[in-house]
Amino acid sequence: MGLQAPDIDITAEPRALKRALGEYRTPSLARSVVELMVTVIPFAALWLLMWGTLSAGYWLGLLLAVPAAGLLVRLFMIQHDCSHGAFFPSRGANDWVGRAIGVLTLTPHDLWRHSHAIHHASSGNLDRPRLGGIETLTVREFRDLPRRKQLQYRLYRHPLVLFGLGPAYLFLLDHRLPVGFMRAGWMPWLSTMSTNAAIVLLVVTMIWLVGVIPFLLVQLPITLLASSIGVWLFYVQHQFEDTLWEHDADWTFHEAALHGSSHYDLPPPLRWFTANIGIHHVHHLCSRIPFYRLPEVLRDHPELGNIGRLTLRKSLESVRLRLWDEESRRLIPFAEANTTATNRAH
């Protein structure tokens, strides 16, 4: 039975909405197992099909890499749910399935769970460390940087770096050491090194079975494409014109969750491959809701569908938005920041 709460003003009372969303937090073990199987089995089948068709022409393998990458993204989203304790009723099942998937996604599960929790606790706060997301400067912060640092930030925010070189570096290299947590105790090291060891074991086994070159020809395009898609999804969830950023004195978790996260309204096939992560404002407000129950929230609270809504076409425009303007309270491109500065000077 759906939740009926007509007395809740979802815009003015996000705290009340968060309490009401508690009904959706209970995962179904059977549904979770099915969702896992319909992702893992096709992924393995496509991997083998890519390998089997290498002799028929590499173009066919590259075509198959697209749905295979989509399934790897879906596996990452299942791992993401596991990190929130949302996918299975059992904490142990969430942890161990998350760790196993982390070998395929090249993401140390326990370390990522920790950094992602920091992201949820501080998203949209201008005065806290901006972990687990895309580095975003305010107009003032950018202007205060020396010229060299400004050029570095411009390079970092360039689409070829942000969605091309950056994701490859992040998943292939950066995740191999607990960067940013080097002195945070044993957990980051245990999570990272145990994942690395499992990755090495899996890679050596696959190379022994299919050979070095065939393994690289199959796995590299899947990994590179999936990592770029994953970074794009994390980008667009908080990088849109009317997102919300506040300084610590005015920041609240509930407002930042509901109005600082997008509703990425994707076509149904893409919604399936991305495991409903586009319903990100609801996820940030109540991260314990399993991804397959997020559509129930929109069904029972249709008003939520229009908050932070981005279509696929509209989302592409967000690539040019690179600085948070504290005066107009929106993300703006570099060109607009420069025009504003010139106008103020006159």
C-alpha positions in Angstrom: 0.0 0.0 0.0 1.4 3.4 -0.9 2.1 6.2 1.4 -0.6 8.8 1.6 0.4 12.1 3.2 -1.5 15.0 1.7 -0.8 17.2 4.7 3.0 17.3 4.1 4.3 20.3 2.2 7.2 18.6 0.5 8.9 21.9 -0.4 8.6 23.6 3.0 8.9 20.5 5.2 11.6 18.2 4.0 12.2 17.0 7.5 8.6 15.8 7.6 9.0 14.1 4.2 12.2 12.3 5.4 10.2 10.9 8.3 7.4 9.8 6.0 9.9 8.1 3.6 10.8 5.6 6.3 8.1 3.3 5.0 10.1 2.7 1.8 13.3 1.8 3.6 12.7 -1.9 3.9 14.4 -4.0 1.1 13.0 -7.3 -0.3 15.6 -10.0 -0.1 14.1 -11.8 -3.1 13.9 -8.7 -5.2 17.5 -7.7 -4.4 18.7 -11.2 -5.4 16.8 -11.0 -8.7 18.2 -7.5 -9.4 21.7 -8.7 -8.7 21.3 -11.8 -10.9 19.7 -9.9 -13.9 22.8 -7.6 -13.8 25.6 -10.1 -13.1 24.6 -12.8 -15.5 24.1 -10.6 -18.6 27.3 -8.8 -17.8 29.2 -12.1 -17.8 27.4 -13.2 -20.9 28.3 -10.1 -22.8 31.9 -10.3 -21.7 32.2 -13.8 -23.1 30.4 -12.8 -26.2 32.8 -9.9 -26.8 35.7 -12.3 -26.3 34.2 -14.8 -28.7 33.6 -12.3 -31.4 37.1 -10.8 -31.4 38.0 -12.8 -34.5 35.0 -11.5 -36.4 36.1 -7.9 -36.1 36.8 -5.6 -33.2 34.0 -3.2 -34.2 31.4 -5.8 -33.1 33.1 -6.0 -29.7 33.1 -2.3 -29.3 29.4 -2.2 -29.9 28.8 -4.9 -27.3 31.0 -2.9 -24.9 28.2 -0.3 -24.7 25.6 -2.5 -23.0 28.3 -4.3 -21.0 29.5 -0.9 -19.6 25.9 -0.1 -18.8 25.6 -3.3 -16.8 28.9 -2.5 -15.0 27.4 0.9 -14.1 24.4 -0.9 -12.8 26.6 -3.1 -10.7 28.3 0.0 -9.3 24.9 1.4 -8.3 24.1 -1.9 -6.5 27.4 -1.5 -4.7 26.3 2.1 -3.9 23.1 0.8 -2.4 25.1 -1.8 -0.4 27.3 1.0 1.0 24.2 2.7 2.4 23.0 -0.6 3.9 20.0 -0.4 1.6 20.2 -3.3 -0.7 19.9 -6.3 1.7 18.2 -6.6 5.1 21.5 -7.9 6.5 24.4 -5.6 7.0 26.8 -8.5 6.4 25.2 -9.3 3.1 25.5 -5.6 2.1 29.1 -5.5 3.1 30.3 -8.7 1.4 28.3 -8.2 -1.8 29.6 -4.6 -2.0 33.2 -5.8 -1.5 32.7 -8.5 -4.3 31.3 -6.0 -6.7 34.1 -3.6 -5.8 36.5 -6.0 -7.4 34.7 -5.6 -10.8 34.2 -1.8 -10.4 37.8 -1.3 -9.2 36.4 0.5 -6.1 37.4 -0.5 -2.5 34.0 -0.9 -1.0 34.7 0.0 2.7 36.8 3.0 1.8 34.3 4.3 -0.7 31.5 3.7 1.8 33.3 6.0 4.2 34.1 8.8 1.8 30.6 8.6 0.3 29.0 9.0 3.7 31.0 12.2 4.1 29.7 13.4 0.8 26.1 12.8 1.9 26.7 14.5 5.2 28.2 17.7 3.6 26.9 17.9 0.0 26.1 21.5 -0.8 28.0 22.9 2.1 30.5 25.6 1.0 32.5 25.4 4.3 33.1 21.6 4.5 35.4 19.3 2.6 33.8 18.5 -0.7 34.5 14.8 -0.8 32.9 12.2 -3.1 31.8 14.8 -5.7 33.0 17.1 -8.3 35.2 19.9 -7.0 33.3 23.2 -7.5 34.6 26.6 -6.6 32.6 29.8 -6.0 33.2 32.8 -8.2 35.0 34.5 -5.3 37.2 31.4 -4.6 38.2 31.2 -8.2 39.1 34.9 -8.5 41.2 34.7 -5.3 43.3 31.9 -6.8 46.7 32.7 -8.5 46.7 32.5 -12.2 48.3 29.1 -12.3 45.7 27.6 -10.0 42.9 29.2 -12.1 44.3 27.5 -15.2 44.5 24.2 -13.3 40.8 24.5 -12.3 39.8 25.4 -15.9 41.7 22.3 -17.1 40.1 20.1 -14.4 36.6 21.3 -15.4 37.2 20.7 -19.2 34.9 18.0 -20.4 37.7 15.9 -21.9 39.4 15.8 -18.5 36.3 15.6 -16.4 34.6 12.8 -18.3 37.6 11.3 -20.2 41.0 11.3 -18.6 39.7 11.9 -15.1 37.5 8.8 -14.7 40.2 6.6 -16.2 42.7 8.0 -13.6 40.2 7.8 -10.8 39.2 4.1 -11.2 42.4 2.7 -12.6 45.0 4.5 -10.5 43.5 6.7 -7.8 41.5 3.9 -6.2 44.6 1.8 -5.9 45.8 3.8 -2.8 43.7 5.3 0.0 44.4 8.8 -1.2 43.1 11.4 1.3 42.9 8.8 4.0 46.6 7.8 4.3 46.6 8.5 8.1 43.1 7.4 8.9 43.9 4.1 10.5 43.9 0.5 9.2 40.5 0.4 7.5 41.4 2.4 4.3 44.5 0.3 3.8 42.8 -3.0 4.4 39.9 -2.1 2.1 42.2 -0.9 -0.6 44.8 -3.5 -0.5 42.4 -6.5 -0.2 40.5 -5.1 -3.2 43.7 -4.7 -5.1 44.7 -8.3 -4.3 41.4 -9.6 -5.5 41.6 -7.6 -8.7 45.1 -9.0 -9.4 43.8 -12.5 -8.8 40.9 -12.0 -11.1 43.0 -10.4 -13.8 45.7 -13.1 -13.7 43.0 -15.8 -13.9 41.3 -14.2 -16.9 44.6 -13.6 -18.6 45.5 -17.3 -18.0 42.1 -18.3 -19.5 41.9 -15.9 -22.6 45.3 -14.3 -23.0 46.7 -10.8 -22.3 45.6 -9.0 -25.5 42.1 -10.5 -25.7 41.5 -9.6 -22.0 42.6 -6.0 -22.5 40.6 -5.7 -25.8 37.5 -6.7 -23.9 37.9 -5.2 -20.5 39.5 -1.9 -21.2 36.7 -0.4 -23.3 34.1 -1.6 -20.8 36.0 -0.1 -17.9 36.7 3.2 -19.5 33.2 3.7 -20.8 31.6 2.7 -17.5 33.9 5.0 -15.5 33.0 8.0 -17.7 29.3 7.2 -17.4 29.7 6.9 -13.7 31.4 10.2 -13.3 28.9 11.9 -15.5 26.1 10.6 -13.3 27.8 11.9 -10.2 28.4 15.2 -11.9 24.8 15.9 -13.1 23.3 14.9 -9.8 24.6 18.1 -8.2 25.9 20.2 -11.0 22.8 22.0 -12.5 21.9 25.6 -12.6 19.4 25.8 -9.8 21.2 23.5 -7.4 21.7 24.6 -3.8 24.9 25.6 -2.0 25.0 27.3 1.4 27.6 28.3 4.0 27.6 26.3 7.2 25.4 28.8 9.1 22.6 28.5 6.6 23.1 24.9 5.5 20.7 22.1 6.5 21.0 18.5 5.5 17.3 18.3 4.5 17.2 21.4 2.3 20.5 20.4 0.6 19.3 16.9 -0.1 16.0 17.9 -1.6 17.0 21.1 -3.5 20.7 20.5 -4.0 20.3 17.2 -5.8 18.7 16.7 -9.2 15.9 14.5 -10.4 17.6 13.2 -13.6 14.5 12.1 -15.5 16.0 9.6 -17.9 14.2 7.4 -20.5 13.2 4.0 -19.1 16.1 1.9 -20.5 18.7 4.3 -19.1 16.8 4.5 -15.8 17.1 0.7 -15.6 20.9 0.7 -16.4 21.5 3.4 -13.9 19.4 1.8 -11.2 17.2 4.8 -10.7 20.1 6.9 -9.4 18.6 9.8 -11.2 16.0 10.1 -8.4 18.8 11.6 -6.5 17.1 14.2 -4.4 15.0 11.4 -2.8 18.0 9.3 -2.4 19.9 12.0 -0.6 17.0 12.7 1.6 16.7 9.0 2.6 19.7 7.0 1.5 18.4 3.7 3.0 15.7 3.4 0.3 16.7 0.6 -2.1 17.0 1.8 -5.7 14.1 -0.3 -6.9 11.7 1.4 -4.4 12.6 4.9 -5.4 9.9 5.0 -8.2 7.3 4.2 -5.5 8.2 7.4 -3.8 7.6 9.4 -7.0 4.4 7.5 -7.6 3.1 8.3 -4.1 4.5 11.9 -4.1 4.2 13.1 -7.7 5.1 16.6 -6.6 8.7 15.4 -6.1 9.0 14.7 -9.8 9.3 18.4 -10.6 11.9 19.3 -8.0 15.4 19.7 -9.6 14.1 17.9 -12.7 16.6 17.5 -15.6 15.9 15.8 -18.9 18.7 14.1 -20.8 18.8 17.1 -23.2 18.7 19.7 -20.5 21.5 17.9 -18.6 23.9 18.3 -21.4 23.8 22.1 -20.9 25.1 21.7 -17.4 28.6 20.9 -18.8 29.3 24.6 -19.2 28.4 25.5 -15.6 31.6 25.6 -13.6 31.3 28.2 -10.8 28.9 28.9 -8.0 27.7 32.5 -8.0 26.8 33.4 -4.4 25.0 36.6 -5.5 22.7 35.0 -8.1 22.7 31.7 -6.2 23.2 29.5 -9.2 25.9 27.8 -11.1 27.3 29.8 -14.0 29.9 29.4 -16.8 33.3 31.0 -16.8 32.2 33.5 -19.4 29.3 34.8 -17.3 31.6 35.2 -14.3 34.0 37.2 -16.4 31.1 39.4 -17.8 29.8 40.0 -14.3 33.3 41.0 -13.0 33.7 43.5 -15.9 30.3 45.0 -15.3 31.1 45.5 -11.6 34.4 47.1 -12.4 32.6 49.7 -14.4 
